[in-house]
């Protein structure tokens, strides 16, 4: 089984790799700084847009 993963710290960790080997899982890492290849990035971007606070020009506009 192949698992496509980003380079988040726990993904390439030795413990994770040992666990994956025991289960017959092979990691395929996407290149760093490749948000278009990481399927979760568009979701995170839209979520941040929804929950980010609005920016006001000054206190009066608040």
N, C-alpha and C positions, 0 to 999 in steps of 0.2 A: 504494500500500500504506500502511495506517495502522499505526503502532506505538504502543501505549499504554505510557507510561513514567512513572516518578515523577520527581521533580525532583533526583535525584542529580546532583552537580556536573558530571559529564561528559556527561550527557544533553542539557542545553540549551547546552553549549559550542559556540562558533562552528565549530570544526573538525568536531565531530560533525554539526552542522546542515548544513555544506557537503557532507560525505560522504553524508548522507542525501538531500540534494537531488540529487546526482549519480546516486544509485541509485533515485530516484523514491519515497523513503520520506517520509511525513509523520508527524511526532510529534504525538500527542495526550497532553498532560500531565495527570495526575490532580492534583487540588488538594492542596496541602501538608497534612499532618496528617490524611490520610484512609486509615488502615490498612485499613479494610474494603473499599476499592476496589483495594488493591494485593494481588494474588493471592499474592505470596511471603510476606507478613506472617504469616499463620497458620502457615506452615511454620517460619519463623524463630522464632516464639514457642514452638512445641512443641520445636524443637531446643534453644533456650536452656534450656527447662525440663529436658530430658534431660541436658544436659552441665553445667549449673550445679552448683557444689559444694553439698553439704548444709550447713545451718547448725546448729551445736550450741549448746546453752544455756551450757555451760561446758566447761572442759578435761576434767573427769571424765566427761562424757557422750561425749566424743570417743573 
